[in-house]
Amino acid sequence: MKPIFRFLLLCSFLLLFSSQAAADDAAAQDSPFSKSGVKLLSGAANVATGWLELPKNLLLVGQQKEMPASGVTIVTLGVFQGVWYMINRTGCGVFDLVTFMFPSNPSVDPIYVWDDFSRESKFMGPR
């Protein structure tokens, strides 16, 4: 391995573990290390689980009250919306992974796809 790659890998692990150690302190939750750690973990999780937006959006489209009762419409719209949200969540995860060293909040709300499965995801820039 090249020395710069080893250095960056070591720094990322140190940020990850330092944010876990400081998680108990309420004042430390807004620290740059904590934000970077959360951003790194959520980015990796969103890249790995972005595909869960597909079943989530099928469920959400089926639960909308203004939607006609046609199953074909629900499946078609749910698949299109789910694929779009899957691309967005995975892309935001890649963005958070690449920019985790700049402390900010993750760019997806809810941070993880499983946090609130009955709520539509929102994709924002760095906050």
Backbone atoms as SQL, in Angstrom:
CREATE TABLE atoms (id INTEGER PRIMARY KEY, chain TEXT, resi INTEGER, resn TEXT, atom TEXT, x REAL, y REAL, z REAL);
INSERT INTO atoms VALUES
  (1, 'A', 1, 'MET', 'N', 0.833, -1.175, 0.000),
  (2, 'A', 1, 'MET', 'CA', 0.000, 0.000, 0.000),
  (3, 'A', 1, 'MET', 'C', 0.884, 1.247, 0.000),
  (4, 'A', 2, 'LYS', 'N', 0.378, 2.253, -0.647),
  (5, 'A', 2, 'LYS', 'CA', 1.104, 3.506, -0.647),
  (6, 'A', 2, 'LYS', 'C', 0.979, 4.170, 0.724),
  (7, 'A', 3, 'PRO', 'N', 1.998, 4.918, 1.119),
  (8, 'A', 3, 'PRO', 'CA', 1.965, 5.533, 2.460),
  (9, 'A', 3, 'PRO', 'C', 0.797, 6.494, 2.669),
  (10, 'A', 4, 'ILE', 'N', 0.421, 7.246, 1.650),
  (11, 'A', 4, 'ILE', 'CA', -0.679, 8.207, 1.816),
  (12, 'A', 4, 'ILE', 'C', -2.002, 7.474, 2.031),
  (13, 'A', 5, 'PHE', 'N', -2.179, 6.331, 1.348),
  (14, 'A', 5, 'PHE', 'CA', -3.397, 5.554, 1.519),
  (15, 'A', 5, 'PHE', 'C', -3.472, 4.980, 2.927),
  (16, 'A', 6, 'ARG', 'N', -2.339, 4.491, 3.449),
  (17, 'A', 6, 'ARG', 'CA', -2.308, 3.977, 4.818),
  (18, 'A', 6, 'ARG', 'C', -2.615, 5.081, 5.824),
  (19, 'A', 7, 'PHE', 'N', -2.080, 6.267, 5.576),
  (20, 'A', 7, 'PHE', 'CA', -2.330, 7.399, 6.471),
  (21, 'A', 7, 'PHE', 'C', -3.816, 7.766, 6.484),
  (22, 'A', 8, 'LEU', 'N', -4.435, 7.838, 5.312),
  (23, 'A', 8, 'LEU', 'CA', -5.861, 8.178, 5.241),
  (24, 'A', 8, 'LEU', 'C', -6.718, 7.092, 5.882),
  (25, 'A', 9, 'LEU', 'N', -6.341, 5.833, 5.696),
  (26, 'A', 9, 'LEU', 'CA', -7.079, 4.740, 6.305),
  (27, 'A', 9, 'LEU', 'C', -6.980, 4.799, 7.828),
  (28, 'A', 10, 'LEU', 'N', -5.785, 5.076, 8.336),
  (29, 'A', 10, 'LEU', 'CA', -5.591, 5.207, 9.773),
  (30, 'A', 10, 'LEU', 'C', -6.402, 6.381, 10.339),
  (31, 'A', 11, 'CYS', 'N', -6.381, 7.511, 9.634),
  (32, 'A', 11, 'CYS', 'CA', -7.150, 8.684, 10.095),
  (33, 'A', 11, 'CYS', 'C', -8.643, 8.399, 10.116),
  (34, 'A', 12, 'SER', 'N', -9.144, 7.680, 9.108),
  (35, 'A', 12, 'SER', 'CA', -10.576, 7.384, 9.077),
  (36, 'A', 12, 'SER', 'C', -10.972, 6.467, 10.222),
  (37, 'A', 13, 'PHE', 'N', -10.139, 5.469, 10.549),
  (38, 'A', 13, 'PHE', 'CA', -10.453, 4.606, 11.683),
  (39, 'A', 13, 'PHE', 'C', -10.380, 5.374, 12.996),
  (40, 'A', 14, 'LEU', 'N', -9.420, 6.273, 13.122),
  (41, 'A', 14, 'LEU', 'CA', -9.336, 7.068, 14.344),
  (42, 'A', 14, 'LEU', 'C', -10.560, 7.961, 14.512),
  (43, 'A', 15, 'LEU', 'N', -11.029, 8.556, 13.422),
  (44, 'A', 15, 'LEU', 'CA', -12.242, 9.376, 13.491),
  (45, 'A', 15, 'LEU', 'C', -13.445, 8.532, 13.869),
  (46, 'A', 16, 'LEU', 'N', -13.529, 7.349, 13.308),
  (47, 'A', 16, 'LEU', 'CA', -14.649, 6.469, 13.582),
  (48, 'A', 16, 'LEU', 'C', -14.696, 6.089, 15.055),
  (49, 'A', 17, 'PHE', 'N', -13.569, 5.656, 15.606),
  (50, 'A', 17, 'PHE', 'CA', -13.559, 5.211, 16.991),
  (51, 'A', 17, 'PHE', 'C', -13.606, 6.381, 17.970),
  (52, 'A', 18, 'SER', 'N', -13.080, 7.525, 17.604),
  (53, 'A', 18, 'SER', 'CA', -13.150, 8.661, 18.512),
  (54, 'A', 18, 'SER', 'C', -14.582, 9.163, 18.626),
  (55, 'A', 19, 'SER', 'N', -15.370, 9.057, 17.564),
  (56, 'A', 19, 'SER', 'CA', -16.761, 9.490, 17.659),
  (57, 'A', 19, 'SER', 'C', -17.565, 8.533, 18.521),
  (58, 'A', 20, 'GLN', 'N', -17.231, 7.246, 18.509),
  (59, 'A', 20, 'GLN', 'CA', -17.937, 6.293, 19.357),
  (60, 'A', 20, 'GLN', 'C', -17.612, 6.519, 20.833),
  (61, 'A', 21, 'ALA', 'N', -16.375, 6.871, 21.124),
  (62, 'A', 21, 'ALA', 'CA', -15.987, 7.090, 22.510),
  (63, 'A', 21, 'ALA', 'C', -16.628, 8.350, 23.076),
  (64, 'A', 22, 'ALA', 'N', -16.875, 9.330, 22.249),
  (65, 'A', 22, 'ALA', 'CA', -17.440, 10.593, 22.712),
  (66, 'A', 22, 'ALA', 'C', -18.955, 10.637, 22.608),
  (67, 'A', 23, 'ALA', 'N', -19.587, 9.536, 22.241),
  (68, 'A', 23, 'ALA', 'CA', -21.033, 9.546, 22.020),
  (69, 'A', 23, 'ALA', 'C', -21.831, 9.726, 23.303),
  (70, 'A', 24, 'ASP', 'N', -21.259, 9.399, 24.440),
  (71, 'A', 24, 'ASP', 'CA', -21.982, 9.531, 25.696),
  (72, 'A', 24, 'ASP', 'C', -22.115, 10.972, 26.154),
  (73, 'A', 25, 'ASP', 'N', -21.196, 11.795, 25.782),
  (74, 'A', 25, 'ASP', 'CA', -21.200, 13.189, 26.216),
  (75, 'A', 25, 'ASP', 'C', -22.126, 14.000, 25.301),
  (76, 'A', 26, 'ALA', 'N', -23.090, 14.684, 25.892),
  (77, 'A', 26, 'ALA', 'CA', -24.050, 15.436, 25.086),
  (78, 'A', 26, 'ALA', 'C', -23.384, 16.573, 24.321),
  (79, 'A', 27, 'ALA', 'N', -22.399, 17.202, 24.915),
  (80, 'A', 27, 'ALA', 'CA', -21.708, 18.300, 24.244),
  (81, 'A', 27, 'ALA', 'C', -20.837, 17.789, 23.110),
  (82, 'A', 28, 'ALA', 'N', -20.381, 16.562, 23.204),
  (83, 'A', 28, 'ALA', 'CA', -19.496, 16.013, 22.176),
  (84, 'A', 28, 'ALA', 'C', -20.272, 15.546, 20.942),
  (85, 'A', 29, 'GLN', 'N', -21.580, 15.465, 21.012),
  (86, 'A', 29, 'GLN', 'CA', -22.351, 15.010, 19.861),
  (87, 'A', 29, 'GLN', 'C', -22.299, 15.998, 18.711),
  (88, 'A', 30, 'ASP', 'N', -22.044, 17.254, 18.996),
  (89, 'A', 30, 'ASP', 'CA', -21.917, 18.249, 17.945),
  (90, 'A', 30, 'ASP', 'C', -20.465, 18.504, 17.576),
  (91, 'A', 31, 'SER', 'N', -19.564, 17.686, 18.082),
  (92, 'A', 31, 'SER', 'CA', -18.152, 17.881, 17.787),
  (93, 'A', 31, 'SER', 'C', -17.854, 17.470, 16.343),
  (94, 'A', 32, 'PRO', 'N', -16.814, 18.021, 15.761),
  (95, 'A', 32, 'PRO', 'CA', -16.456, 17.653, 14.395),
  (96, 'A', 32, 'PRO', 'C', -16.145, 16.170, 14.234),
  (97, 'A', 33, 'PHE', 'N', -15.524, 15.555, 15.236),
  (98, 'A', 33, 'PHE', 'CA', -15.209, 14.134, 15.145),
  (99, 'A', 33, 'PHE', 'C', -16.478, 13.287, 15.113),
  (100, 'A', 34, 'SER', 'N', -17.450, 13.655, 15.920),
  (101, 'A', 34, 'SER', 'CA', -18.703, 12.915, 15.957),
  (102, 'A', 34, 'SER', 'C', -19.456, 13.057, 14.639),
  (103, 'A', 35, 'LYS', 'N', -19.518, 14.266, 14.120),
  (104, 'A', 35, 'LYS', 'CA', -20.213, 14.480, 12.840),
  (105, 'A', 35, 'LYS', 'C', -19.530, 13.727, 11.709),
  (106, 'A', 36, 'SER', 'N', -18.194, 13.714, 11.716),
  (107, 'A', 36, 'SER', 'CA', -17.462, 12.988, 10.676),
  (108, 'A', 36, 'SER', 'C', -17.692, 11.488, 10.781),
  (109, 'A', 37, 'GLY', 'N', -17.715, 10.982, 12.011),
  (110, 'A', 37, 'GLY', 'CA', -17.957, 9.560, 12.208),
  (111, 'A', 37, 'GLY', 'C', -19.347, 9.146, 11.763),
  (112, 'A', 38, 'VAL', 'N', -20.352, 9.937, 12.123),
  (113, 'A', 38, 'VAL', 'CA', -21.729, 9.644, 11.713),
  (114, 'A', 38, 'VAL', 'C', -21.853, 9.725, 10.192),
  (115, 'A', 39, 'LYS', 'N', -21.191, 10.698, 9.612),
  (116, 'A', 39, 'LYS', 'CA', -21.251, 10.867, 8.163),
  (117, 'A', 39, 'LYS', 'C', -20.593, 9.687, 7.446),
  (118, 'A', 40, 'LEU', 'N', -19.475, 9.197, 7.979),
  (119, 'A', 40, 'LEU', 'CA', -18.792, 8.041, 7.400),
  (120, 'A', 40, 'LEU', 'C', -19.647, 6.787, 7.511),
  (121, 'A', 41, 'LEU', 'N', -20.189, 6.532, 8.687),
  (122, 'A', 41, 'LEU', 'CA', -21.021, 5.340, 8.882),
  (123, 'A', 41, 'LEU', 'C', -22.307, 5.393, 8.073),
  (124, 'A', 42, 'SER', 'N', -22.960, 6.541, 8.048),
  (125, 'A', 42, 'SER', 'CA', -24.208, 6.627, 7.287),
  (126, 'A', 42, 'SER', 'C', -23.943, 6.541, 5.789),
  (127, 'A', 43, 'GLY', 'N', -22.819, 7.084, 5.336),
  (128, 'A', 43, 'GLY', 'CA', -22.473, 6.969, 3.921),
  (129, 'A', 43, 'GLY', 'C', -22.270, 5.526, 3.516),
  (130, 'A', 44, 'ALA', 'N', -21.529, 4.775, 4.329),
  (131, 'A', 44, 'ALA', 'CA', -21.302, 3.356, 4.022),
  (132, 'A', 44, 'ALA', 'C', -22.613, 2.569, 4.075),
  (133, 'A', 45, 'ALA', 'N', -23.445, 2.857, 5.067),
  (134, 'A', 45, 'ALA', 'CA', -24.722, 2.157, 5.186),
  (135, 'A', 45, 'ALA', 'C', -25.652, 2.499, 4.024),
  (136, 'A', 46, 'ASN', 'N', -25.663, 3.757, 3.581),
  (137, 'A', 46, 'ASN', 'CA', -26.548, 4.148, 2.485),
  (138, 'A', 46, 'ASN', 'C', -26.088, 3.570, 1.145),
  (139, 'A', 47, 'VAL', 'N', -24.780, 3.412, 0.962),
  (140, 'A', 47, 'VAL', 'CA', -24.298, 2.760, -0.257),
  (141, 'A', 47, 'VAL', 'C', -24.717, 1.293, -0.248),
  (142, 'A', 48, 'ALA', 'N', -24.594, 0.644, 0.906),
  (143, 'A', 48, 'ALA', 'CA', -24.898, -0.785, 0.999),
  (144, 'A', 48, 'ALA', 'C', -26.397, -1.079, 0.985),
  (145, 'A', 49, 'THR', 'N', -27.216, -0.177, 1.516),
  (146, 'A', 49, 'THR', 'CA', -28.645, -0.466, 1.659),
  (147, 'A', 49, 'THR', 'C', -29.534, 0.475, 0.854),
  (148, 'A', 50, 'GLY', 'N', -28.976, 1.145, -0.130),
  (149, 'A', 50, 'GLY', 'CA', -29.791, 2.044, -0.951),
  (150, 'A', 50, 'GLY', 'C', -30.902, 1.320, -1.681),
  (151, 'A', 51, 'TRP', 'N', -30.701, 0.040, -1.972),
  (152, 'A', 51, 'TRP', 'CA', -31.709, -0.740, -2.689),
  (153, 'A', 51, 'TRP', 'C', -32.989, -0.916, -1.876),
  (154, 'A', 52, 'LEU', 'N', -32.940, -0.697, -0.556),
  (155, 'A', 52, 'LEU', 'CA', -34.144, -0.828, 0.267),
  (156, 'A', 52, 'LEU', 'C', -35.162, 0.283, 0.003),
  (157, 'A', 53, 'GLU', 'N', -34.751, 1.311, -0.734),
  (158, 'A', 53, 'GLU', 'CA', -35.713, 2.355, -1.111),
  (159, 'A', 53, 'GLU', 'C', -36.789, 1.793, -2.059),
  (160, 'A', 54, 'LEU', 'N', -36.471, 0.761, -2.801),
  (161, 'A', 54, 'LEU', 'CA', -37.453, 0.174, -3.729),
  (162, 'A', 54, 'LEU', 'C', -38.655, -0.417, -2.984),
  (163, 'A', 55, 'PRO', 'N', -38.476, -1.353, -2.040),
  (164, 'A', 55, 'PRO', 'CA', -39.660, -1.849, -1.321),
  (165, 'A', 55, 'PRO', 'C', -40.307, -0.778, -0.436),
  (166, 'A', 56, 'LYS', 'N', -39.482, 0.134, 0.086),
  (167, 'A', 56, 'LYS', 'CA', -40.038, 1.204, 0.919),
  (168, 'A', 56, 'LYS', 'C', -41.000, 2.065, 0.117),
  (169, 'A', 57, 'ASN', 'N', -40.624, 2.422, -1.108),
  (170, 'A', 57, 'ASN', 'CA', -41.485, 3.286, -1.910),
  (171, 'A', 57, 'ASN', 'C', -42.677, 2.533, -2.485),
  (172, 'A', 58, 'LEU', 'N', -42.550, 1.251, -2.716),
  (173, 'A', 58, 'LEU', 'CA', -43.736, 0.466, -3.079),
  (174, 'A', 58, 'LEU', 'C', -44.762, 0.511, -1.954),
  (175, 'A', 59, 'LEU', 'N', -44.298, 0.387, -0.738),
  (176, 'A', 59, 'LEU', 'CA', -45.186, 0.452, 0.421),
  (177, 'A', 59, 'LEU', 'C', -45.795, 1.844, 0.579),
  (178, 'A', 60, 'LEU', 'N', -44.974, 2.881, 0.424),
  (179, 'A', 60, 'LEU', 'CA', -45.465, 4.252, 0.598),
  (180, 'A', 60, 'LEU', 'C', -46.484, 4.636, -0.473),
  (181, 'A', 61, 'VAL', 'N', -46.236, 4.248, -1.722),
  (182, 'A', 61, 'VAL', 'CA', -47.180, 4.567, -2.796),
  (183, 'A', 61, 'VAL', 'C', -48.493, 3.825, -2.575),
  (184, 'A', 62, 'GLY', 'N', -48.425, 2.611, -2.094),
  (185, 'A', 62, 'GLY', 'CA', -49.643, 1.845, -1.820),
  (186, 'A', 62, 'GLY', 'C', -50.457, 2.411, -0.679),
  (187, 'A', 63, 'GLN', 'N', -49.830, 3.146, 0.236),
  (188, 'A', 63, 'GLN', 'CA', -50.537, 3.703, 1.389),
  (189, 'A', 63, 'GLN', 'C', -51.089, 5.104, 1.149),
  (190, 'A', 64, 'GLN', 'N', -50.775, 5.709, 0.001),
  (191, 'A', 64, 'GLN', 'CA', -51.271, 7.061, -0.262),
  (192, 'A', 64, 'GLN', 'C', -52.777, 7.026, -0.474),
  (193, 'A', 65, 'LYS', 'N', -53.461, 7.939, 0.180),
  (194, 'A', 65, 'LYS', 'CA', -54.927, 7.954, 0.114),
  (195, 'A', 65, 'LYS', 'C', -55.453, 8.502, -1.209),
  (196, 'A', 66, 'GLU', 'N', -54.729, 9.407, -1.842),
  (197, 'A', 66, 'GLU', 'CA', -55.210, 9.982, -3.101),
  (198, 'A', 66, 'GLU', 'C', -54.862, 9.115, -4.313),
  (199, 'A', 67, 'MET', 'N', -54.202, 7.993, -4.080),
  (200, 'A', 67, 'MET', 'CA', -53.825, 7.093, -5.163),
  (201, 'A', 67, 'MET', 'C', -55.017, 6.213, -5.525),
  (202, 'A', 68, 'PRO', 'N', -55.288, 6.026, -6.824),
  (203, 'A', 68, 'PRO', 'CA', -56.361, 5.091, -7.197),
  (204, 'A', 68, 'PRO', 'C', -55.998, 3.672, -6.750),
  (205, 'A', 69, 'ALA', 'N', -56.995, 2.842, -6.608),
  (206, 'A', 69, 'ALA', 'CA', -56.812, 1.512, -6.024),
  (207, 'A', 69, 'ALA', 'C', -56.203, 0.501, -6.994),
  (208, 'A', 70, 'SER', 'N', -55.847, 0.903, -8.186),
  (209, 'A', 70, 'SER', 'CA', -55.311, -0.020, -9.169),
  (210, 'A', 70, 'SER', 'C', -53.930, -0.528, -8.739),
  (211, 'A', 71, 'GLY', 'N', -53.766, -1.838, -8.692),
  (212, 'A', 71, 'GLY', 'CA', -52.495, -2.431, -8.307),
  (213, 'A', 71, 'GLY', 'C', -51.408, -2.175, -9.329),
  (214, 'A', 72, 'VAL', 'N', -51.783, -2.106, -10.606),
  (215, 'A', 72, 'VAL', 'CA', -50.800, -1.847, -11.661),
  (216, 'A', 72, 'VAL', 'C', -50.222, -0.441, -11.509),
  (217, 'A', 73, 'THR', 'N', -51.072, 0.527, -11.198),
  (218, 'A', 73, 'THR', 'CA', -50.611, 1.892, -11.004),
  (219, 'A', 73, 'THR', 'C', -49.683, 1.981, -9.799),
  (220, 'A', 74, 'ILE', 'N', -50.051, 1.329, -8.717),
  (221, 'A', 74, 'ILE', 'CA', -49.234, 1.357, -7.504),
  (222, 'A', 74, 'ILE', 'C', -47.869, 0.735, -7.767),
  (223, 'A', 75, 'VAL', 'N', -47.855, -0.411, -8.418),
  (224, 'A', 75, 'VAL', 'CA', -46.578, -1.086, -8.683),
  (225, 'A', 75, 'VAL', 'C', -45.720, -0.270, -9.642),
  (226, 'A', 76, 'THR', 'N', -46.325, 0.250, -10.707),
  (227, 'A', 76, 'THR', 'CA', -45.555, 1.010, -11.697),
  (228, 'A', 76, 'THR', 'C', -44.970, 2.276, -11.070),
  (229, 'A', 77, 'LEU', 'N', -45.815, 3.067, -10.427),
  (230, 'A', 77, 'LEU', 'CA', -45.344, 4.302, -9.810),
  (231, 'A', 77, 'LEU', 'C', -44.371, 4.008, -8.668),
  (232, 'A', 78, 'GLY', 'N', -44.655, 2.973, -7.881),
  (233, 'A', 78, 'GLY', 'CA', -43.772, 2.608, -6.779),
  (234, 'A', 78, 'GLY', 'C', -42.399, 2.160, -7.251),
  (235, 'A', 79, 'VAL', 'N', -42.348, 1.425, -8.357),
  (236, 'A', 79, 'VAL', 'CA', -41.052, 0.981, -8.890),
  (237, 'A', 79, 'VAL', 'C', -40.266, 2.168, -9.419),
  (238, 'A', 80, 'PHE', 'N', -40.907, 3.042, -10.190),
  (239, 'A', 80, 'PHE', 'CA', -40.195, 4.214, -10.714),
  (240, 'A', 80, 'PHE', 'C', -39.690, 5.116, -9.584),
  (241, 'A', 81, 'GLN', 'N', -40.553, 5.391, -8.619),
  (242, 'A', 81, 'GLN', 'CA', -40.153, 6.234, -7.493),
  (243, 'A', 81, 'GLN', 'C', -39.078, 5.535, -6.665),
  (244, 'A', 82, 'GLY', 'N', -39.208, 4.231, -6.454),
  (245, 'A', 82, 'GLY', 'CA', -38.226, 3.487, -5.677),
  (246, 'A', 82, 'GLY', 'C', -36.855, 3.457, -6.333),
  (247, 'A', 83, 'VAL', 'N', -36.826, 3.277, -7.650),
  (248, 'A', 83, 'VAL', 'CA', -35.541, 3.279, -8.357),
  (249, 'A', 83, 'VAL', 'C', -34.908, 4.661, -8.285),
  (250, 'A', 84, 'TRP', 'N', -35.707, 5.703, -8.432),
  (251, 'A', 84, 'TRP', 'CA', -35.176, 7.069, -8.356),
  (252, 'A', 84, 'TRP', 'C', -34.607, 7.351, -6.963),
  (253, 'A', 85, 'TYR', 'N', -35.338, 6.974, -5.918),
  (254, 'A', 85, 'TYR', 'CA', -34.871, 7.196, -4.555),
  (255, 'A', 85, 'TYR', 'C', -33.657, 6.315, -4.236),
  (256, 'A', 86, 'MET', 'N', -33.616, 5.114, -4.809),
  (257, 'A', 86, 'MET', 'CA', -32.471, 4.231, -4.615),
  (258, 'A', 86, 'MET', 'C', -31.206, 4.866, -5.201),
  (259, 'A', 87, 'ILE', 'N', -31.317, 5.427, -6.387),
  (260, 'A', 87, 'ILE', 'CA', -30.180, 6.111, -7.012),
  (261, 'A', 87, 'ILE', 'C', -29.759, 7.304, -6.163),
  (262, 'A', 88, 'ASN', 'N', -30.727, 8.070, -5.685),
  (263, 'A', 88, 'ASN', 'CA', -30.417, 9.240, -4.846),
  (264, 'A', 88, 'ASN', 'C', -29.747, 8.847, -3.535),
  (265, 'A', 89, 'ARG', 'N', -30.279, 7.835, -2.842),
  (266, 'A', 89, 'ARG', 'CA', -29.704, 7.433, -1.552),
  (267, 'A', 89, 'ARG', 'C', -28.296, 6.876, -1.738),
  (268, 'A', 90, 'THR', 'N', -28.093, 6.069, -2.766),
  (269, 'A', 90, 'THR', 'CA', -26.759, 5.518, -3.017),
  (270, 'A', 90, 'THR', 'C', -25.782, 6.631, -3.394),
  (271, 'A', 91, 'GLY', 'N', -26.227, 7.570, -4.221),
  (272, 'A', 91, 'GLY', 'CA', -25.369, 8.699, -4.597),
  (273, 'A', 91, 'GLY', 'C', -25.024, 9.584, -3.415),
  (274, 'A', 92, 'CYS', 'N', -25.995, 9.843, -2.552),
  (275, 'A', 92, 'CYS', 'CA', -25.721, 10.624, -1.336),
  (276, 'A', 92, 'CYS', 'C', -24.776, 9.868, -0.413),
  (277, 'A', 93, 'GLY', 'N', -24.899, 8.537, -0.369),
  (278, 'A', 93, 'GLY', 'CA', -23.980, 7.735, 0.429),
  (279, 'A', 93, 'GLY', 'C', -22.553, 7.830, -0.083),
  (280, 'A', 94, 'VAL', 'N', -22.393, 7.791, -1.399),
  (281, 'A', 94, 'VAL', 'CA', -21.059, 7.945, -1.990),
  (282, 'A', 94, 'VAL', 'C', -20.518, 9.338, -1.681),
  (283, 'A', 95, 'PHE', 'N', -21.364, 10.351, -1.803),
  (284, 'A', 95, 'PHE', 'CA', -20.947, 11.718, -1.498),
  (285, 'A', 95, 'PHE', 'C', -20.511, 11.846, -0.040),
  (286, 'A', 96, 'ASP', 'N', -21.281, 11.245, 0.880),
  (287, 'A', 96, 'ASP', 'CA', -20.927, 11.311, 2.298),
  (288, 'A', 96, 'ASP', 'C', -19.641, 10.546, 2.588),
  (289, 'A', 97, 'LEU', 'N', -19.424, 9.427, 1.908),
  (290, 'A', 97, 'LEU', 'CA', -18.179, 8.685, 2.091),
  (291, 'A', 97, 'LEU', 'C', -16.967, 9.482, 1.622),
  (292, 'A', 98, 'VAL', 'N', -17.117, 10.157, 0.493),
  (293, 'A', 98, 'VAL', 'CA', -15.993, 10.911, -0.060),
  (294, 'A', 98, 'VAL', 'C', -15.697, 12.152, 0.771),
  (295, 'A', 99, 'THR', 'N', -16.726, 12.766, 1.334),
  (296, 'A', 99, 'THR', 'CA', -16.547, 14.041, 2.043),
  (297, 'A', 99, 'THR', 'C', -16.702, 13.914, 3.561),
  (298, 'A', 100, 'PHE', 'N', -16.512, 12.706, 4.113),
  (299, 'A', 100, 'PHE', 'CA', -16.730, 12.545, 5.553),
  (300, 'A', 100, 'PHE', 'C', -15.752, 13.353, 6.382),
  (301, 'A', 101, 'MET', 'N', -14.591, 13.681, 5.833),
  (302, 'A', 101, 'MET', 'CA', -13.605, 14.415, 6.628),
  (303, 'A', 101, 'MET', 'C', -13.984, 15.879, 6.829),
  (304, 'A', 102, 'PHE', 'N', -14.995, 16.355, 6.122),
  (305, 'A', 102, 'PHE', 'CA', -15.527, 17.701, 6.339),
  (306, 'A', 102, 'PHE', 'C', -16.750, 17.564, 7.237),
  (307, 'A', 103, 'PRO', 'N', -16.667, 17.944, 8.498),
  (308, 'A', 103, 'PRO', 'CA', -17.759, 17.668, 9.436),
  (309, 'A', 103, 'PRO', 'C', -19.032, 18.450, 9.095),
  (310, 'A', 104, 'SER', 'N', -20.042, 17.711, 8.715),
  (311, 'A', 104, 'SER', 'CA', -21.374, 18.263, 8.494),
  (312, 'A', 104, 'SER', 'C', -22.355, 17.118, 8.694),
  (313, 'A', 105, 'ASN', 'N', -23.619, 17.433, 8.694),
  (314, 'A', 105, 'ASN', 'CA', -24.627, 16.397, 8.843),
  (315, 'A', 105, 'ASN', 'C', -24.738, 15.600, 7.548),
  (316, 'A', 106, 'PRO', 'N', -25.165, 14.335, 7.626),
  (317, 'A', 106, 'PRO', 'CA', -25.365, 13.552, 6.412),
  (318, 'A', 106, 'PRO', 'C', -26.400, 14.201, 5.501),
  (319, 'A', 107, 'SER', 'N', -26.338, 13.895, 4.221),
  (320, 'A', 107, 'SER', 'CA', -27.168, 14.581, 3.230),
  (321, 'A', 107, 'SER', 'C', -28.498, 13.884, 2.958),
  (322, 'A', 108, 'VAL', 'N', -28.902, 12.941, 3.799),
  (323, 'A', 108, 'VAL', 'CA', -30.170, 12.234, 3.628),
  (324, 'A', 108, 'VAL', 'C', -30.948, 12.322, 4.937),
  (325, 'A', 109, 'ASP', 'N', -32.253, 12.474, 4.833),
  (326, 'A', 109, 'ASP', 'CA', -33.125, 12.475, 6.004),
  (327, 'A', 109, 'ASP', 'C', -34.279, 11.521, 5.742),
  (328, 'A', 110, 'PRO', 'N', -34.485, 10.482, 6.476),
  (329, 'A', 110, 'PRO', 'CA', -33.757, 9.982, 7.630),
  (330, 'A', 110, 'PRO', 'C', -32.375, 9.459, 7.235),
  (331, 'A', 111, 'ILE', 'N', -31.457, 9.480, 8.186),
  (332, 'A', 111, 'ILE', 'CA', -30.060, 9.146, 7.905),
  (333, 'A', 111, 'ILE', 'C', -29.935, 7.733, 7.355),
  (334, 'A', 112, 'TYR', 'N', -30.645, 6.790, 7.931),
  (335, 'A', 112, 'TYR', 'CA', -30.632, 5.401, 7.454),
  (336, 'A', 112, 'TYR', 'C', -32.008, 5.069, 6.909),
  (337, 'A', 113, 'VAL', 'N', -32.061, 4.207, 5.908),
  (338, 'A', 113, 'VAL', 'CA', -33.323, 3.894, 5.252),
  (339, 'A', 113, 'VAL', 'C', -34.297, 3.211, 6.217),
  (340, 'A', 114, 'TRP', 'N', -33.803, 2.502, 7.201),
  (341, 'A', 114, 'TRP', 'CA', -34.655, 1.769, 8.132),
  (342, 'A', 114, 'TRP', 'C', -35.093, 2.609, 9.333),
  (343, 'A', 115, 'ASP', 'N', -34.603, 3.836, 9.469),
  (344, 'A', 115, 'ASP', 'CA', -34.961, 4.666, 10.629),
  (345, 'A', 115, 'ASP', 'C', -36.458, 4.930, 10.707),
  (346, 'A', 116, 'ASP', 'N', -37.041, 5.381, 9.644),
  (347, 'A', 116, 'ASP', 'CA', -38.473, 5.655, 9.628),
  (348, 'A', 116, 'ASP', 'C', -39.011, 5.155, 8.292),
  (349, 'A', 117, 'PHE', 'N', -39.380, 3.884, 8.251),
  (350, 'A', 117, 'PHE', 'CA', -39.755, 3.235, 6.996),
  (351, 'A', 117, 'PHE', 'C', -41.091, 3.747, 6.463),
  (352, 'A', 118, 'SER', 'N', -41.862, 4.459, 7.275),
  (353, 'A', 118, 'SER', 'CA', -43.164, 4.958, 6.833),
  (354, 'A', 118, 'SER', 'C', -43.117, 6.425, 6.426),
  (355, 'A', 119, 'ARG', 'N', -41.913, 6.977, 6.276),
  (356, 'A', 119, 'ARG', 'CA', -41.774, 8.385, 5.894),
  (357, 'A', 119, 'ARG', 'C', -40.923, 8.475, 4.642),
  (358, 'A', 120, 'GLU', 'N', -41.319, 9.360, 3.739),
  (359, 'A', 120, 'GLU', 'CA', -40.583, 9.546, 2.496),
  (360, 'A', 120, 'GLU', 'C', -39.224, 10.191, 2.778),
  (361, 'A', 121, 'SER', 'N', -38.201, 9.727, 2.079),
  (362, 'A', 121, 'SER', 'CA', -36.842, 10.250, 2.276),
  (363, 'A', 121, 'SER', 'C', -36.694, 11.617, 1.631),
  (364, 'A', 122, 'LYS', 'N', -35.823, 12.427, 2.219),
  (365, 'A', 122, 'LYS', 'CA', -35.495, 13.745, 1.663),
  (366, 'A', 122, 'LYS', 'C', -33.997, 13.774, 1.414),
  (367, 'A', 123, 'PHE', 'N', -33.615, 14.252, 0.263),
  (368, 'A', 123, 'PHE', 'CA', -32.210, 14.307, -0.102),
  (369, 'A', 123, 'PHE', 'C', -31.803, 15.763, -0.192),
  (370, 'A', 124, 'MET', 'N', -30.806, 16.133, 0.619),
  (371, 'A', 124, 'MET', 'CA', -30.367, 17.510, 0.711),
  (372, 'A', 124, 'MET', 'C', -28.863, 17.560, 0.507),
  (373, 'A', 125, 'GLY', 'N', -28.358, 18.740, 0.262),
  (374, 'A', 125, 'GLY', 'CA', -26.919, 18.925, 0.202),
  (375, 'A', 125, 'GLY', 'C', -26.349, 18.959, 1.608),
  (376, 'A', 126, 'PRO', 'N', -25.061, 19.187, 1.738),
  (377, 'A', 126, 'PRO', 'CA', -24.463, 19.246, 3.072),
  (378, 'A', 126, 'PRO', 'C', -25.098, 20.361, 3.905),
  (379, 'A', 127, 'ARG', 'N', -25.394, 20.036, 5.175),
  (380, 'A', 127, 'ARG', 'CA', -26.002, 21.008, 6.076),
  (381, 'A', 127, 'ARG', 'C', -25.069, 21.310, 7.197);
